[in-house]
Amino acid sequence: MYFERLRRLQSSLVNPILVKKKENLFYLTGRSFDYRAEEYLLVKKNDMIGFGSGLEHIDWIARSDSLKNIGKYLKGAKQLDVEFKFTYGEGAYLKYRLPGVKIKPDYSPVDKLRMIKEPGEIALVKKSMQIVEKVFGLVRKEIVKPGMTEIKLARFIQDNGLRMGAGDISFPAIVASGANAAIPHHVPENKKLKKGESIIIDFGFKYKNYCSDFTRTVFLGHAPKKLADAYNQVEKAYVGAMEYLDNRNSLFGGAVRAVGRKASGVLPTDRRMTQRTAPPESALRCSAGDVYQKSVDILSEKNLQKYFIHSLGHGTGLEIHELPNLGPKSKDLLRDGMVFSIEPGVYFPKLGGIRIEDLVYLEKGKVKKFISVPTDLTNNIF
């Protein structure tokens, strides 16, 4: 598995690359690295060299050496690409050690490789999401206890996720109620949860290094009309974005078969005709920016688009936020094997907010959910 990942990386390279990001080192080697240590992997078309003490026991890496000797391994390369994770000091050191070699910080090609998840990776995200589902089941009972506060519930969430087998949290749990729910990344306080307020609950865990991410907005007792109306429209945007992605892929698939029949009158099983008339592969993928815009269009039906202040979603895997990006200007094409969030939300200053989020993945052009937790308003009033 790791050899194949390295081969894919090497085949994409124009220049040697020095990998530093811990998630990328793990992806390429299968080994977890100390975030406090300085460890690097130099990858070239036909070779790889580890630098740092943490790499010395990986059998298939040819050598483990000090970064000060990197020059002797580049063998005349005129440019060395480095990940944006590199600090100014590291860049200056490389320039000192590599006179005449251009040091170019860039987006890592490893990040792009990681966009498409292997079946084993999807299985680990699913396991992480299943822990989320179990914890939210406990939250439904815990949240109604008298005197419950944001910070108490956040701690309850994190403690139970770890108890259920998570290796770590993906990020500190968010519990935001009332006016605090108008702040997308609110830090929980000692504020008590009250009836009639929206309560945004956003959390995730890591299972064998793979992250989950999940949000529900709930109410105690009842939902005021303005927030209830907003909730229903956000849910419509959540469902509509996924249906748009499904339908777009289905439409392209249908177009391929129709063209084949019209062109020759042969049965659609004529493989040669299908191959010749099929649109380019990129046409069979949906733009992330288009999916974002679909959610905005749905929110606009109730004039809520101005309260939608973040992207529709993001990729998730070894990092909680990774490629693809489902933002307004994103040109990322959503492809089979990608794992990403769908999380429309609206935020009313001084009143509250609504956000609904699930991780999904694409399989044969269709959206698949990892878990099934109700999103309708009725099931989220406790």
QUIFEN-V507057 format. One record per pair of residues at least 4 apart in sequence whose C-alpha atoms are under 8 Angstrom apart, sorted by the first residue. I is the first residue (numbers start at 1). J is the second residue. Records with the same first field share a line. If there is no record, write none. Layout:
BEGIN
I->J + J
END
This chain:
BEGIN
1->5
2->6 + 27 + 28 + 29 + 30
3->7 + 28
4->8
5->9 + 27 + 28
6->10 + 28
7->11
8->12
9->13 + 109 + 110 + 113
10->43 + 44 + 45 + 46
11->45
12->109
13->17 + 44 + 45
15->44 + 77 + 79 + 80 + 81
16->42 + 43 + 44 + 45 + 74 + 77 + 79 + 80 + 81
17->42 + 43 + 44 + 80 + 81 + 82 + 83
18->40 + 41 + 42 + 43 + 80 + 81 + 82 + 83
19->24 + 25 + 40 + 41 + 42 + 43 + 82 + 83 + 108
20->24 + 25 + 38 + 39 + 40 + 41 + 83 + 85 + 86
21->25 + 83 + 85
22->26 + 32 + 33 + 34 + 35
23->27 + 318 + 319
24->28 + 110 + 111
25->29 + 30 + 31 + 32 + 33 + 40 + 41
26->30 + 31 + 32 + 33
27->31 + 114
29->58
33->37 + 39 + 54
34->54
38->52
39->50 + 51 + 52 + 53 + 54 + 55
40->50 + 51 + 52
41->48 + 49 + 50 + 51
42->48 + 49 + 50 + 51
43->47 + 48 + 49
44->48
47->62
48->61 + 62
49->61 + 62 + 63 + 64 + 65 + 73
50->55 + 56 + 61 + 62 + 63 + 64 + 65
51->55 + 64 + 65 + 66 + 67
52->56 + 64 + 65 + 66 + 67
53->64
55->61 + 64
56->63 + 64
65->69
66->70
68->97
69->73 + 97
70->74 + 97 + 98
71->75 + 97 + 98
77->101
78->100 + 101 + 102
79->101 + 102 + 103 + 104
80->101 + 102 + 103 + 104
81->103 + 104 + 105 + 106
82->86 + 103 + 104 + 105 + 106 + 108
83->105 + 106 + 107 + 108
84->105 + 106 + 107 + 108
86->90 + 91 + 105
87->91
88->92
89->93
90->94
91->95 + 103
92->96
93->97
94->98 + 103
95->99 + 101 + 102 + 103
107->111
108->112
109->113
110->114
111->115 + 322 + 323
112->116 + 323
114->323
115->315 + 322 + 323 + 324 + 337 + 338 + 339
116->335 + 336 + 337 + 338 + 339
117->121 + 122 + 337 + 338 + 339
118->122 + 337
119->123 + 337
120->124
121->125 + 210 + 317
122->126 + 337 + 339
123->127
124->128 + 207 + 208 + 210
125->129 + 207 + 210 + 211 + 212 + 317
126->130 + 370 + 371
127->131 + 207
128->132 + 166 + 204 + 205 + 206 + 207 + 210 + 211 + 212
129->133 + 204 + 205 + 212 + 213 + 370 + 371
130->134 + 370 + 371
131->135 + 161 + 164 + 165 + 166 + 205
132->136 + 161 + 203 + 204 + 205 + 212 + 214
133->137 + 371 + 373
134->138
135->139 + 157 + 160 + 161
136->140 + 157
137->141
138->142
139->143 + 153 + 157
140->144 + 382
141->145
142->153
143->148 + 153
144->148 + 220 + 382
147->192 + 193
148->152 + 153 + 192 + 193
149->153 + 189 + 190 + 191 + 192 + 193
150->154 + 175 + 176 + 177 + 188 + 189 + 190 + 191 + 192 + 193
151->155 + 175 + 188 + 189 + 190 + 191
152->156 + 190
153->157 + 175
154->158 + 173 + 174 + 175 + 188
155->159 + 173
156->160
157->161 + 173 + 203
158->162 + 169 + 172 + 173
159->163
160->164
161->165 + 166 + 169 + 205
162->166 + 167 + 168 + 169
165->207
166->205 + 206 + 207 + 208
167->205 + 206 + 207 + 208 + 209
168->205 + 206 + 207
169->204 + 205 + 206
170->203 + 204 + 205 + 206 + 211 + 212 + 213 + 319 + 320
171->203 + 204 + 205 + 320
172->203
173->201 + 202 + 203 + 204
174->185 + 186 + 187 + 188 + 200 + 201 + 202 + 203
175->186 + 187 + 188 + 199 + 200 + 201 + 202
176->180 + 181 + 183 + 186 + 187 + 188 + 199 + 200 + 201
177->181 + 191 + 193 + 194 + 197 + 198 + 199 + 200 + 352
178->182 + 194 + 197 + 198 + 199 + 350 + 351 + 352 + 353
179->183 + 349 + 350 + 351 + 352 + 353
180->186 + 350 + 352
181->186 + 198 + 199 + 200 + 347 + 351 + 352 + 353 + 354
182->346 + 347 + 348 + 349 + 350 + 351 + 352 + 353
183->347 + 353
184->347
193->197 + 199
194->220
195->219 + 220 + 221 + 222
196->219 + 220 + 221 + 222 + 223 + 224
197->219 + 220 + 223 + 224 + 352
198->217 + 218 + 219 + 223 + 227 + 352 + 353 + 354
199->217 + 218 + 219 + 353
200->215 + 216 + 217 + 218 + 353 + 354 + 355
201->215 + 216 + 217 + 218
202->213 + 214 + 215 + 216
203->212 + 213 + 214 + 215
204->211 + 212 + 213 + 214
205->211 + 212 + 213
206->210 + 211 + 212
207->211
209->318
210->317 + 318 + 319
211->316 + 317 + 318 + 319 + 320
212->316 + 317 + 320 + 359
213->316 + 320 + 341 + 357 + 358 + 359
214->356 + 357 + 358 + 359
215->343 + 355 + 356 + 357 + 358
216->355 + 356 + 357 + 375 + 380
217->354 + 355 + 356 + 380
218->377 + 380 + 381 + 382
219->223 + 380 + 381 + 382
220->381 + 382
221->381 + 382
222->381 + 382
223->227 + 228 + 381
224->228
225->229
226->230
227->231 + 352 + 353 + 354
228->232 + 377
229->233
230->234 + 304 + 346 + 354
231->235 + 354 + 377
232->236 + 376 + 377
233->237 + 298 + 299 + 302
234->238 + 299 + 344 + 345 + 346 + 354 + 355 + 356
235->239 + 344 + 356 + 375 + 376
236->240 + 298
237->241 + 294 + 295 + 296 + 298 + 299 + 344
238->242 + 295 + 342 + 343 + 344 + 356 + 357
239->243
240->244 + 294 + 295 + 298
241->245 + 291 + 292 + 294 + 295 + 342
242->246 + 291 + 342 + 367
243->247
244->248 + 291 + 294
245->249 + 286 + 291 + 366 + 367
246->250 + 365 + 366 + 367
247->251
248->252 + 286
249->253 + 284 + 285 + 286 + 365 + 366
250->254 + 365
251->255
252->256 + 283 + 284
253->257 + 284
254->258
255->259
256->260 + 274 + 277 + 278 + 279
257->261 + 268 + 274
258->262
259->263 + 277
260->264 + 265 + 266 + 268 + 273 + 274 + 277
261->265 + 266 + 267 + 268
266->270
268->274
269->274
270->274
271->275
272->276
273->277
274->278
279->283 + 284
280->284
281->285
282->333
285->333 + 334 + 335 + 365
286->290 + 291 + 333 + 334 + 335
287->291 + 330 + 331 + 332 + 333 + 334
288->292 + 324 + 325 + 326 + 327 + 330 + 331 + 332 + 333 + 334
289->293 + 326 + 327 + 328 + 329 + 330 + 331 + 332
290->294 + 328
291->295 + 326
292->296 + 311 + 312 + 326 + 327 + 328
293->297 + 328
294->298
295->299 + 312 + 344
296->300 + 305 + 308
297->301 + 305
298->302
299->303 + 304 + 305
300->304 + 305
304->308 + 346
305->346
307->345 + 346 + 347 + 348
308->344 + 345 + 346 + 347
309->345 + 346 + 347
310->327 + 345
311->325 + 326 + 327 + 328 + 344
312->326 + 327 + 341 + 342 + 343 + 344
313->325 + 326 + 327 + 340 + 341 + 342 + 343 + 344
314->321 + 322 + 323 + 324 + 325 + 326 + 340 + 341 + 342
315->320 + 321 + 322 + 323 + 324 + 325 + 338 + 339 + 340 + 341
316->320 + 321 + 322 + 323 + 339 + 340 + 341 + 359
317->321 + 322 + 339
324->332 + 333 + 334 + 338 + 340
325->330 + 332
326->330 + 332
334->338 + 362
335->362 + 365
336->361 + 362 + 363 + 364 + 365
337->361 + 362 + 363
338->361 + 362
339->359 + 360 + 361 + 362
340->359 + 360 + 361
341->357 + 358 + 359 + 360
342->356 + 357 + 358 + 359 + 360
343->355 + 356 + 357 + 358
344->355 + 356 + 357
345->353 + 354 + 355 + 356
346->353 + 354 + 355
347->352 + 353 + 354
348->352 + 353
356->375
358->369
359->369 + 370
360->367 + 368 + 369 + 370
361->367 + 368 + 369 + 370
362->366 + 367 + 368
363->367 + 368
374->379 + 380
375->379 + 380
376->380
377->381
END
